[in-house]
Amino acid sequence: HRRAAAGADARLITLRATLQGSKPKVWRDLRVPSFLSLDEIHVLLQFVFQWQNAHLHQFRTRQGTVDPPSGSGPSFAVDSMFFGGSSRGSRVTTAVTVGECLQIQGDAFSYLYDFGDNWDLELKARRVDVLEGAAEDAHRPTVLGGERASPPEDCGGVWGYEDLCAIMADPKHPDHDERVEWLGYVLTPTVFDAVAMNTRMQAAVRAQRW
C-alpha cells in the first residue's frame, strides 16, 4: 500500500497550480498525498489542465531541475529547439516525491510543459496536514477548485490564448468559425467545473489504485 510505504512522514498537501502570465489567472487547487512522485503529479496536471501529454516537460525545484526518465514521453523537434534531450537534470521525476518539494505551507516549485508554448505552472503549498487517521478517500488526489478554462494545446502560449479568448468572445470575428473548427468546440474561457473535473479524476485515480 502506498500509504504504508510512506510511513509516518505521509502528509496531505493542498496545492495551487497557477498558470504564470495568465490574465485573469487560470488556476487549479488540488489535494494530493505527499508520497506521489513528480511523474504522477505530471499526469495529474495534464488531466486537470486538459492537456494531452504531447510535449516535453520539466520540474524546477529549489534543489534543481527534475526531468522525466530518459526515453520516456514524447519528443518533438519544436521542444528540442528550446530544450534538447531528456534527463537533463541530476534527478528524475520517478524518484522525487511532491512531499520533498512541498514540505511546509508556502513552499513552491515550477512545472514547465511544452517548451514552444512555454506553459509555466507555479505549484505552491497552501496547507500541509498529517495523513495519519484520514479517511481512505482522502489519500487519493482530489480537485478542490479552480478558475477559468485551460488553454488548449498548441494555441501559442499565454499571448496566443489571450487572442483566442478574444476571438471566441466575438462570433462576428473573421477568424471565429475557423478557430471553432480547429478546436472542435466553442471555448468558454470563464468556465471551469471543479465538481465535474473531480468526478472524472476520481474515476481515473481509482483505476490507477492510488
Secondary structure by P-SEA (a helix, b strand, c coil): cccccccccbbbbbbbbbbcccccccbbbbbbcccccaaaaaaaaaaaacccccccbbbbccccbbbccccccccccccccccccccccccccccccccccccccccbbbbbccccccbbbbbbbccccccccccccccccccccccccccccccccaaaaaaaaaaaacccccaaaaaaaaaccccccccccaaaaaaaaaaaaaaacc
